[in-house]
Amino acid sequence: MTQADVRHERFAFAGTGTVYSYTTLQDAPESFTEQSPYVLAMIQLDEGVMLTAQITDLGDESLAIGDRVEMVTRKLTTEGAKGMIVYGYKFRKMLPRA
């Protein structure tokens, strides 16, 4: 298969899913040491795709396999001498809907 044979298709995910598995990283990679310890999880999106993401906004709450989560935009890291802030996706436990 060549590059020309690959068909690209845009797809929008809802950004919600279920915790499939998770762990707490105590010894984080160098660019994430300011955030450690932190929770990293395998998330199965509602559309069936699995991805790895950091879990945020837990506070004193615990996380469990099967918990419903939603994607949020959060600070990932700060880079360079000028301190450029890099944002990206993380997941949090789904908030109750009114």
DOTOR-622091 format. One record per residue: residue in three letters; z, y, x of N, C-alpha, C, CB in turn. Coordinates in Angstrom, 3 decimals, always signed. Glycine has a CB too. Example, Ala and Ser with C-alpha at 12.3 -4.5 7.8 and 13.67 -1.06 7.14 Angstrom:
("ala",(+7.800,-5.690,+13.190),(+7.800,-4.500,+12.300),(+7.800,-3.300,+13.200),(+9.046,-4.473,+11.308));
("ser",(+7.080,-2.250,+12.850),(+7.140,-1.060,+13.670),(+7.870,+0.030,+12.900),(+5.725,-0.598,+14.084));
% end
This chain:
("met",(+0.000,-1.174,+0.850),(+0.000,+0.000,+0.000),(+0.000,+1.236,+0.895),(+1.225,-0.002,-0.967));
("thr",(-0.863,+2.156,+0.598),(-0.943,+3.397,+1.375),(-0.313,+4.541,+0.591),(-2.414,+3.731,+1.734));
("gln",(-0.130,+5.662,+1.269),(+0.429,+6.862,+0.621),(-0.409,+7.246,-0.595),(+0.496,+8.049,+1.621));
("ala",(-1.706,+7.099,-0.504),(-2.600,+7.449,-1.603),(-2.388,+6.545,-2.817),(-4.049,+7.370,-1.142));
("asp",(-1.896,+5.323,-2.606),(-1.680,+4.380,-3.698),(-0.381,+4.626,-4.459),(-1.685,+2.981,-3.161));
("val",(+0.516,+5.408,-3.871),(+1.822,+5.644,-4.490),(+1.679,+6.660,-5.611),(+2.853,+6.133,-3.442));
("arg",(+2.174,+6.301,-6.761),(+2.142,+7.196,-7.922),(+3.504,+7.868,-8.061),(+1.769,+6.417,-9.229));
("his",(+3.517,+9.169,-8.125),(+4.765,+9.907,-8.286),(+4.920,+10.342,-9.733),(+4.809,+11.128,-7.345));
("glu",(+6.117,+10.229,-10.208),(+6.393,+10.609,-11.592),(+7.718,+11.357,-11.630),(+6.429,+9.357,-12.530));
("arg",(+7.748,+12.474,-12.320),(+8.989,+13.226,-12.478),(+9.830,+12.591,-13.577),(+8.700,+14.714,-12.801));
("phe",(+11.136,+12.572,-13.312),(+12.045,+12.005,-14.301),(+13.340,+12.790,-14.245),(+12.296,+10.482,-14.050));
("ala",(+13.839,+13.216,-15.373),(+15.101,+13.958,-15.444),(+16.203,+13.014,-15.903),(+14.984,+15.182,-16.406));
("phe",(+17.256,+12.908,-15.108),(+18.406,+12.095,-15.465),(+19.403,+12.928,-16.248),(+19.064,+11.500,-14.214));
("ala",(+20.146,+12.300,-17.135),(+21.139,+13.011,-17.943),(+22.331,+13.463,-17.100),(+21.621,+12.121,-19.090));
("gly",(+22.577,+12.778,-15.985),(+23.692,+13.152,-15.119),(+25.023,+12.548,-15.541),(+23.818,+14.635,-15.082));
("thr",(+24.971,+11.520,-16.357),(+26.192,+10.830,-16.779),(+26.064,+9.354,-16.440),(+26.455,+11.026,-18.304));
("gly",(+27.219,+8.723,-16.210),(+27.185,+7.322,-15.865),(+28.571,+6.705,-15.844),(+26.524,+7.139,-14.536));
("thr",(+28.667,+5.555,-15.185),(+29.892,+4.763,-15.144),(+30.204,+4.394,-13.695),(+29.760,+3.487,-16.023));
("val",(+31.487,+4.433,-13.339),(+31.903,+4.028,-11.997),(+31.730,+2.514,-11.868),(+33.386,+4.451,-11.710));
("tyr",(+30.902,+2.096,-10.908),(+30.643,+0.682,-10.651),(+31.625,+0.153,-9.608),(+29.183,+0.469,-10.180));
("ser",(+31.901,+0.973,-8.594),(+32.833,+0.626,-7.526),(+33.230,+1.917,-6.821),(+32.202,-0.406,-6.520));
("tyr",(+34.355,+1.896,-6.097),(+34.758,+3.105,-5.377),(+35.713,+2.768,-4.243),(+35.411,+4.109,-6.334));
("thr",(+35.859,+3.717,-3.335),(+36.806,+3.600,-2.235),(+37.297,+4.994,-1.856),(+36.159,+2.887,-1.013));
("thr",(+38.421,+5.058,-1.188),(+38.931,+6.330,-0.681),(+38.704,+6.366,+0.824),(+40.448,+6.518,-1.028));
("leu",(+37.989,+7.377,+1.290),(+37.716,+7.529,+2.709),(+38.829,+8.345,+3.353),(+36.341,+8.197,+2.937));
("gln",(+39.533,+7.735,+4.267),(+40.597,+8.408,+5.007),(+40.049,+9.022,+6.292),(+41.736,+7.426,+5.328));
("asp",(+39.150,+8.296,+6.957),(+38.576,+8.714,+8.227),(+37.133,+9.136,+7.960),(+38.654,+7.564,+9.304));
("ala",(+36.960,+10.375,+7.541),(+35.658,+10.866,+7.099),(+34.747,+11.219,+8.273),(+35.837,+12.080,+6.205));
("pro",(+33.426,+11.233,+8.043),(+32.505,+11.706,+9.076),(+32.854,+13.146,+9.469),(+31.035,+11.618,+8.581));
("glu",(+32.460,+13.540,+10.671),(+32.858,+14.833,+11.237),(+32.598,+16.018,+10.309),(+32.133,+15.056,+12.530));
("ser",(+31.465,+16.060,+9.632),(+31.144,+17.209,+8.777),(+31.921,+17.216,+7.461),(+29.664,+17.224,+8.481));
("phe",(+32.716,+16.169,+7.188),(+33.474,+16.093,+5.942),(+34.982,+15.976,+6.173),(+32.994,+14.917,+5.124));
("thr",(+35.435,+16.174,+7.407),(+36.859,+15.988,+7.704),(+37.755,+16.945,+6.929),(+37.102,+16.164,+9.184));
("glu",(+37.266,+18.140,+6.632),(+38.086,+19.095,+5.872),(+38.334,+18.630,+4.437),(+37.414,+20.466,+5.856));
("gln",(+37.535,+17.691,+3.949),(+37.681,+17.202,+2.576),(+38.463,+15.887,+2.492),(+36.313,+17.018,+1.952));
("ser",(+38.745,+15.270,+3.634),(+39.391,+13.954,+3.579),(+40.881,+14.069,+3.308),(+39.164,+13.199,+4.879));
("pro",(+41.460,+13.066,+2.670),(+40.775,+11.895,+2.123),(+40.010,+12.257,+0.841),(+41.789,+10.764,+1.839));
("tyr",(+38.935,+11.539,+0.598),(+38.176,+11.759,-0.635),(+37.650,+10.435,-1.164),(+37.008,+12.744,-0.396));
("val",(+37.293,+10.456,-2.448),(+36.823,+9.242,-3.133),(+35.300,+9.231,-3.142),(+37.383,+9.164,-4.591));
("leu",(+34.728,+8.115,-2.725),(+33.293,+7.889,-2.748),(+33.037,+6.728,-3.696),(+32.725,+7.600,-1.310));
("ala",(+32.069,+6.892,-4.597),(+31.851,+5.869,-5.627),(+30.384,+5.499,-5.764),(+32.381,+6.352,-6.966));
("met",(+30.163,+4.263,-6.214),(+28.843,+3.831,-6.675),(+28.825,+4.125,-8.169),(+28.557,+2.282,-6.359));
("ile",(+27.883,+4.933,-8.584),(+27.760,+5.331,-9.987),(+26.511,+4.688,-10.567),(+27.705,+6.883,-10.135));
("gln",(+26.672,+4.010,-11.705),(+25.497,+3.512,-12.418),(+25.190,+4.532,-13.506),(+25.736,+2.061,-13.023));
("leu",(+24.080,+5.258,-13.319),(+23.686,+6.248,-14.308),(+23.305,+5.560,-15.618),(+22.516,+7.100,-13.784));
("asp",(+23.382,+6.312,-16.695),(+23.071,+5.751,-18.016),(+21.649,+5.207,-18.086),(+23.267,+6.810,-19.094));
("glu",(+20.766,+5.729,-17.226),(+19.380,+5.269,-17.210),(+19.210,+3.992,-16.393),(+18.477,+6.357,-16.658));
("gly",(+20.297,+3.508,-15.746),(+20.254,+2.251,-15.018),(+20.218,+2.381,-13.504),(+19.086,+1.489,-15.451));
("val",(+19.863,+3.543,-12.997),(+19.787,+3.765,-11.556),(+21.201,+3.836,-10.974),(+18.994,+5.066,-11.237));
("met",(+21.384,+3.295,-9.757),(+22.677,+3.396,-9.073),(+22.559,+4.361,-7.919),(+23.158,+2.016,-8.575));
("leu",(+23.620,+5.146,-7.716),(+23.667,+6.051,-6.584),(+25.088,+6.170,-6.059),(+23.124,+7.424,-6.971));
("thr",(+25.214,+6.677,-4.849),(+26.511,+6.894,-4.226),(+26.833,+8.378,-4.319),(+26.524,+6.402,-2.740));
("ala",(+28.068,+8.704,-4.690),(+28.446,+10.111,-4.806),(+29.942,+10.272,-4.589),(+28.041,+10.676,-6.179));
("gln",(+30.292,+11.458,-4.141),(+31.705,+11.805,-3.993),(+32.264,+12.142,-5.379),(+31.896,+13.008,-2.994));
("ile",(+33.509,+11.717,-5.627),(+34.195,+12.048,-6.881),(+35.072,+13.261,-6.624),(+35.046,+10.837,-7.416));
("thr",(+35.024,+14.229,-7.520),(+35.763,+15.472,-7.355),(+36.649,+15.735,-8.567),(+34.801,+16.642,-7.134));
("asp",(+37.508,+16.716,-8.439),(+38.345,+17.210,-9.549),(+39.301,+16.160,-10.109),(+37.463,+17.712,-10.664));
("leu",(+39.763,+15.232,-9.280),(+40.677,+14.202,-9.779),(+42.111,+14.714,-9.924),(+40.656,+12.999,-8.851));
("gly",(+42.517,+15.629,-9.064),(+43.910,+16.079,-9.111),(+44.833,+14.892,-8.930),(+44.218,+16.805,-10.442));
("asp",(+45.786,+14.727,-9.840),(+46.717,+13.597,-9.781),(+46.217,+12.386,-10.563),(+48.072,+14.017,-10.311));
("glu",(+45.043,+12.514,-11.202),(+44.496,+11.395,-11.975),(+44.005,+10.290,-11.054),(+43.351,+11.873,-12.879));
("ser",(+44.007,+9.081,-11.557),(+43.442,+7.963,-10.804),(+42.036,+7.687,-11.325),(+44.342,+6.689,-10.921));
("leu",(+41.283,+6.945,-10.552),(+39.935,+6.552,-10.931),(+39.930,+5.048,-11.113),(+38.883,+6.999,-9.868));
("ala",(+39.128,+4.549,-12.038),(+39.046,+3.111,-12.284),(+37.587,+2.705,-12.478),(+39.893,+2.712,-13.523));
("ile",(+37.285,+1.471,-12.113),(+35.960,+0.925,-12.393),(+35.760,+0.958,-13.907),(+35.803,-0.540,-11.822));
("gly",(+34.602,+1.444,-14.322),(+34.305,+1.565,-15.745),(+34.524,+2.964,-16.298),(+35.138,+0.601,-16.511));
("asp",(+35.187,+3.849,-15.533),(+35.386,+5.227,-15.998),(+34.046,+5.918,-16.188),(+36.260,+6.021,-15.003));
("arg",(+33.956,+6.724,-17.228),(+32.762,+7.526,-17.480),(+32.840,+8.785,-16.618),(+32.630,+7.889,-19.001));
("val",(+31.720,+9.154,-15.993),(+31.653,+10.315,-15.116),(+30.432,+11.158,-15.437),(+31.626,+9.881,-13.651));
("glu",(+30.492,+12.436,-14.991),(+29.376,+13.351,-15.191),(+29.114,+14.108,-13.897),(+29.663,+14.335,-16.356));
("met",(+27.852,+14.457,-13.672),(+27.469,+15.146,-12.459),(+27.837,+16.624,-12.545),(+25.974,+14.980,-12.202));
("val",(+28.316,+17.171,-11.408),(+28.618,+18.593,-11.297),(+28.108,+19.088,-9.941),(+30.158,+18.863,-11.458));
("thr",(+27.881,+20.380,-9.829),(+27.470,+20.988,-8.568),(+28.716,+21.486,-7.859),(+26.448,+22.149,-8.795));
("arg",(+28.871,+21.103,-6.598),(+30.044,+21.473,-5.814),(+29.647,+21.728,-4.364),(+31.122,+20.374,-5.893));
("lys",(+30.526,+22.387,-3.635),(+30.330,+22.609,-2.207),(+30.390,+21.260,-1.493),(+31.402,+23.596,-1.636));
("leu",(+29.396,+21.007,-0.619),(+29.396,+19.785,+0.168),(+29.984,+20.041,+1.550),(+27.976,+19.222,+0.286));
("thr",(+29.519,+21.101,+2.199),(+29.971,+21.392,+3.558),(+29.595,+22.818,+3.929),(+29.365,+20.390,+4.568));
("thr",(+30.062,+23.264,+5.074),(+29.693,+24.551,+5.641),(+29.037,+24.270,+6.987),(+30.940,+25.506,+5.789));
("glu",(+27.890,+24.901,+7.230),(+27.129,+24.616,+8.448),(+26.889,+25.858,+9.277),(+25.809,+23.979,+8.103));
("gly",(+26.787,+25.667,+10.562),(+26.343,+26.707,+11.471),(+27.366,+27.782,+11.766),(+25.148,+27.334,+10.930));
("ala",(+27.001,+28.639,+12.715),(+27.886,+29.713,+13.170),(+28.155,+30.750,+12.081),(+27.287,+30.395,+14.383));
("lys",(+27.207,+30.927,+11.183),(+27.368,+31.907,+10.106),(+28.054,+31.314,+8.883),(+26.018,+32.468,+9.708));
("gly",(+28.348,+30.028,+8.917),(+29.077,+29.392,+7.826),(+28.285,+29.227,+6.548),(+30.289,+30.166,+7.535));
("met",(+27.006,+28.835,+6.678),(+26.184,+28.640,+5.484),(+26.786,+27.523,+4.633),(+24.712,+28.308,+5.870));
("ile",(+27.020,+27.807,+3.364),(+27.603,+26.831,+2.450),(+26.485,+25.995,+1.839),(+28.443,+27.531,+1.341));
("val",(+26.637,+24.683,+1.896),(+25.657,+23.752,+1.346),(+26.237,+23.163,+0.057),(+25.298,+22.620,+2.382));
("tyr",(+25.512,+23.333,-1.044),(+25.933,+22.796,-2.339),(+25.109,+21.559,-2.676),(+25.790,+23.865,-3.454));
("gly",(+25.676,+20.691,-3.482),(+24.969,+19.501,-3.916),(+25.696,+18.873,-5.090),(+24.830,+18.497,-2.766));
("tyr",(+25.311,+17.660,-5.418),(+25.930,+17.010,-6.575),(+27.131,+16.172,-6.164),(+24.912,+16.136,-7.302));
("lys",(+28.117,+16.158,-7.026),(+29.259,+15.254,-6.980),(+29.471,+14.818,-8.420),(+30.564,+15.940,-6.354));
("phe",(+30.396,+13.922,-8.655),(+30.709,+13.501,-10.018),(+32.194,+13.707,-10.285),(+30.313,+12.020,-10.246));
("arg",(+32.526,+13.937,-11.535),(+33.925,+14.024,-11.968),(+34.068,+13.163,-13.211),(+34.361,+15.516,-12.250));
("lys",(+35.333,+12.807,-13.505),(+35.571,+12.063,-14.744),(+35.082,+12.921,-15.906),(+37.094,+11.691,-14.912));
("met",(+34.456,+12.280,-16.879),(+33.876,+13.019,-17.990),(+34.961,+13.734,-18.778),(+33.083,+12.082,-18.905));
("leu",(+34.703,+15.018,-19.045),(+35.653,+15.811,-19.829),(+35.511,+15.481,-21.306),(+35.436,+17.324,-19.593));
("pro",(+36.609,+15.571,-22.054),(+36.524,+15.318,-23.506),(+35.604,+16.343,-24.169),(+37.938,+15.366,-24.159));
("arg",(+34.821,+15.895,-25.100),(+33.904,+16.775,-25.840),(+34.568,+17.193,-27.144),(+32.537,+16.065,-26.119));
("ala",(+34.388,+18.473,-27.483),(+34.987,+18.998,-28.720),(+34.113,+18.689,-29.922),(+35.209,+20.511,-28.613));
% end
